[in-house]
Amino acid sequence: MPQNPFKWLYPGMKVKRWLFASLLGVVIVGAGAVLAAEPYPFVSVIGILWILCGMVFIVMGMGKMIVSLLTLFLPKGERELVNILYQKRYLERGPKIVVVGGGHGLSHLIFGLKEYTANITAIVTVADSGGSSGRLREEFNIVAPGDIRNCLVALADAPALMGELFQFRFSKDSELKGHNFGNLFLTAMVQLTDGDFERAVKETSKVLAIRGSVVPSTVSNVHLVAEYADGTRTQGEASIPNPNSRVKRVYLTDEDAYPTADALEAIAQADVVILGPGSLYTSVIPNLIVKGMSEAIAKSQAFKIYVCNVMTQHGETDNYSASDHVQAIVDHSNKDVLDACLINNITAPIEALKRYQGEGSYPVVPDTEKIQEMGYKVVATDLLGVTDYVRHDSKKLNQALIKLIETHRVIRR
């Protein structure tokens, strides 16, 4: 609905009285200027007094009008006002960062990066086939919404309760058992936009008032296929982990699936492109094998960083070192999709690792020299976070990324 500018003049707004006072001041100043130009000293003095009087009206009127507007925000909305100013004046001058991946690793990363820059574009895989996303994509023939939802919530500037709502999962006793509200919302939005998934994501972005943008890597309803060293194949992202044979390569069911225009545009304009963190074969590489995506990243003038995982994933990257992760990315894309690698070089406490040994997961060995021999810069540092899980510490990771970005790029605000 078009905005009515005359609403500011409605009764009770406490704006028009001070606006009219300012306008009256302008008239008085104008009249005073005319009198001050007269050759008679007495009249000139009166003109100067009128000018001073008019300026008082202008200053008082403008000041009171500004106070009236600020009371709409203060004190209750003080934090919101400060956030608006912070975002407009500082974050919008930050570097243009494109983050490519999926899963929880991507959403955790951009949650921290949004306090560094508002110019974030998350390019997200849509090949998920498990859980709520998998059920919805099969029933409604849409691309998987789950990873998109996580990134939207991570970048949201909406109230915390709105984020909790989008992450709410219905109980197993419900007819909607296992479904996530955010996934259902995105699915409904796709229906309302006549099947336009990109538009559905943009409209949902407005609801959550996100800082930055989230775009699917493709809108083709693709599935991920893995080919193993023993020659067998498995279709479906959720079925790919296989402890009996090493992954040889992954590809999409629709090998002619193209990237979205927004994804390509973001890559072309990026100052920095970050791959990962996330599952190597099911979160990071699925984006790179969309036709034309790797070529776009390789051609980009952006500084390109790969964030290597802290732990191996059983059935997917068993016994992989950091250089094995890098090699898999290069084999599936292009040697020019990377400039630098960020790797954790601290080993988690034995007590924490014991929980992972039963799952066949171990720390990724930071073989930095091999990666350097491949022609890439390497930063190996403490990125470790140990809680219930052994993963990247969000604060450490963001600090390391910012340091790497500002060391190798001239970023001006």
N, C-alpha and C positions, 0 to 999 in steps of 0.2 A: 504494500500500500504506500503511495507517495506521501512523503512527509509534508505537513502543513507548517510553513515558516511562521505564520501568524499566530500559532499556538503560544509563542513566547509573549504575546500581547493579551492573552486571556486574563480575566480577573483572578487575583490570588497568586499569580506567578511571582510577584515581588521583583519584577524585572522592569516593566514599562515605566514605573514612576521614576526610577533612577536613570533610565534611558532618556526620558523626557527632560530630566534635570540636566543631563549632559548636553542635550540638544539646545536647551535654553542657555546654557553656558556658552555654547558656540555662537549663538545669536548675540549675546551680550558682548562677547569678545569682538565680534565683527562690528557691532555698533561703536564699541569703544575705540576700535582702530580708526574708524571714520572720524570720530571726534578728536582723537589724538593727532590727526593729520591737519587739523585746523590751525591757522596761524596765530590765533588768540591764545595766550598762555593759560587763561582761566579755563577755557574750553578743552585745551590739551590735557590739563591736569585731570579734569573730569573724565576724559576719554581713557587716560591711564588707569584711573580708579575702576572704571567699568571693565577694562581688560582684566585687571586683577580679580575683580568680583566674578567675572565670567569663568576665569580659570579655576576659582574655588568651586563653582558649580560643576565644572567638567570633572575635576579630580574627585569631588565628593560623589557625583553620580556614578562615574566609572568604578570607583572603589566599592560603593555599596552594591552595585550590580555584580561585581566579581564575588563579593562575599555571599550574595544570594545564591549564586551558582555553586559555590564551594560547599554551602550548607547541604546541598543535595548529596554530597559525598561524605562530608565530615560531620562528626567523628566516626560514624558507623562505617562509612565507606572509605576511610583513609587508606587502608591497605590496598583496595582496588584502584584508587587514584594513583598511588605510588607505583603500582604494578604497570598501569597504563603508561605513565611517564617513563618508567624504566625500559619498557619494551619499545616505545616509540623513539626515545632519545639514544638508547645504548644498544639494545639487542638488534634493532633493525639495521645497524651499521656493521654488524658482525659478518664474518665470511659466509659465503654460500656453501653449505655442506650437504652433500648427498650421501646417505647411508643406505647400503644395499644388503639385504638379508631377510631374516624372518625369525620366528620363534621368540622366546623370552629374552634372548641375548640382545636382539635389536631394540626391543622396547625399553629395556633397562638402560641401554646406551643413550638413546635419544632423550630419555627422561632427564639425564644429567646435562646433555649438550644444549638443551633448550635454555639453560641459564647462561650460556656462552654466546649464543646467537639465535635470532628468531628466523634466520634464513636456512631452515632445515627442510630437506625433502627426504622422506623415507620411501625407498623403492622396495616393495614387499612381495615376497613370493606368494603365489596363490595356488600352489600345488598340494596343499595340505589335504589329507584324505581320512584323517582320524577324528574321533569324537564328534562334537556338535557340528563342526565345520563340514566334516565328511558326510554326515547325514543330511545336512541342508543342501549341499551341492548336488547330491544324488537326487533328492526329492524335487528341487526347484531348478536344477540345471544351471547353477551359477558357479562362479569361481569361489574358492574357499575364503570365507570372511574372517576367520579367527585371528590370523596374524595382523590383518588390517586393523581389526578392532583393538588389539593390544597396543598398536602404535598410535592410534587415535587417542586412546585414553592416556598414554604416556605424554603426548604433546598437549593435552587439554589444559585450558585455562579456566574451564568451568569449575563450579564448586565441587569439592571432594565427593559429595554425595552423588553427583552426577556420574563421576568416574566409577564409584562403587556400583551404581545401578548398571552401567554398561558391562561390568565384570561379574554381575550377579549370575549364579548358576542355579537352576531349579533343582530341587531335591529329587532323589530317586523314586519317591512316592508319588510324584506329580506326573500328569500325562505328558508334561514337557521335560521329563527326566533327562538330566545331563545337558540340556540345552542352556546356552548362555544368552542372557537378555540382549547383549550387544550384537551377537550374531543374528538373533531374531529381528532386531531393529534394522540392521543392514539388509537383511533379506526382504523385509517389508518395504524398505526404501527402494530396493531394486524393482519391486513390483510397481510402486508408485511412479517410478521414472521410466516405465515401459521397458524394463530390462537393461537399462543403461547403468552398468555397475560403476563406471567412473563418476557419473553424475551423482549416484547414490552415495559414494564416498565423500564427494565434495559437500553435499547437503548435510551429511552427518558431521562433517568437520565444522560446519557452521553451528550445529546444535551444541557441540562440545567446545566451541570457541578455541580451536587448537592454534598453537604457535608454530607456524611452519605448514607443511603439507604432507599428506600421505597419498601415495599413488601405487596402484598395482603394477607389477612388472609387465603383465599382459592381461587382457580381458578374455582371452581364449580359455575355454574350460579344459585345461590341460591336466594330465596325470603324469606323475614321474615314474620312470621305468629304470630299474637298475640291472646291469649286466655284471655277473660275477666272474671271478677268475676261472671257475670250473665250467663256464659256459651257460649256466642257468640264468634265468631272468625272473624278476618280480616286478609287478606293477602296483603302484599305490605307495605314497610317501610313508604311511604308517607301517607298511610291510617290509620296507627296505633293510632295516638292520638285520644282518644275517651272520651269526657267529661261526658258521661252518665254512664260509668262503669270503675272500676279500673282494670288495667292490672294485670292478675294473673301470666302469664308466656309468654315468647316468644320462638319460635323455628324456625328452618329452614325447608324449603320444602324438601331439601335433607339432611336428618339427618345423612347420611353417608359421607357428604362432609368432606374432610380432610384438615388440614392446609398445607400450602406450606412448602417445605423442608427448604427454606431460613428463614421462620418465626420460625420454630422449632430450627434451628441452632442458630439463634440470641438469642432466649430465653435461650438456654442451656449455651451460653457463656456470658450472660449479667451480669453486676455488679448491675444494677438497672433496675427494670421493673415498668413503670408508667401506670396506668389505668386512662383514662380520661385526661382532662375534656371533657365533651360532653354529648349529650342526653343519658340518662341511658339505655333505652330499644332499641334505634335505632342506637346508635353509639358505646357504650362500650360493652354491653352484646352480641350483634351479633358476636363479635370476640370470646368471651368466650365459646359460645355454638357450635363452630365448633369442630367436634369430635377430641379429643386429645389435644386441645389447653389448656384447664384449667389444665389438668394433667401435661402438660409440664411446665406451669408456677408454679404449686404447687411444682414440683420436683426441679425446678431451685434454685440454691444457691443465687440468686440475692435478693437484698433488694427491697420489693414490696410495692408500694405506690399507693393509690387511691386518686385522686384529685376530691373532691366533687363539684358539681355545686353550683353556688351562688344563683340561682333562681330556683323555681319549674317550670315545663313545663305543661301548661294546657292540659289536656287530656292524660297525660303520667305519671306525678309524682305529681298530685294534693295532697296537704297537706303532702307531704313527708318531714320528717326530714332527717338530715344527716345519722342517724342510719338506716332509712328505705332504703336509697340508698345502704348502705353497705349490709344490709340484702338481698336485691334483687340480688346483685352481688353474694353473698355466695350461695343463693338458686339456682342460675342458673349455678354455677360452683363448687367451692371447698373452704372450709374455709381457706385453705393454700395458696390461690392466693393473700393474703394481709398480710402485716406486719404492715403497718401504714396508717393513713388517714390524709390528709391535708384539712383543712376546713376553710372557711372564717367566722369570728365572728364579723364583722362590718356591721351594717345596713345602707343601702343606704339612702340618703336624701328623705324626704317625697315627694318632688316634682317629683323626679325620679320614685319613686314607684307608684305614681298615674297613670303614663302611663301604668304600668304593671297590675294594678288592673282591668282595663277594659278588659284585656286579660286573667284574671284569673290566673296570675302568681305572686308568693309571695316569699320573702326571705326564703331560706332553714334554718331551725332552727338547730343551732350547738349543738346538744345534745351529748356532748363529753363523758359524764359519761356512757351512754348506749353503746357507741362504745368500751370504755375501758372494760366494763363488758363482751363484746364479745371476749376480748383477744387481742385487737389491740392497738398499740400506736396511739396517737392523737396529732396533732399539729393544734391548732386553732389560727389564726392570721389574720391580715388585708391583705386581698387579693383583695379588692374591687377596681374596676375601673368604673367610671361613666362618660359616654359621651352621645352619643345618646342611648346607651344601658347600662344596668347594668350587668356587666360581670367581669371576672377576669382581673385585671390589669396585663399585660404581664410581666412588670418589677418586680412587687411585687411577682408574682407567681414564676418566675424563681429564684429570690433571696431566697424565702422560700424553694423551692425544693433543691437548692444547699446546703443551710444550713442544711436541714434535711438529705440529702445524706452524707454530710461530717461529720455530728454528729454521725451517726449510722454506717458509713462504713469507712474503712481506704482506702482513695483514694490517690494514689501516682502518681505524674507526673514525 
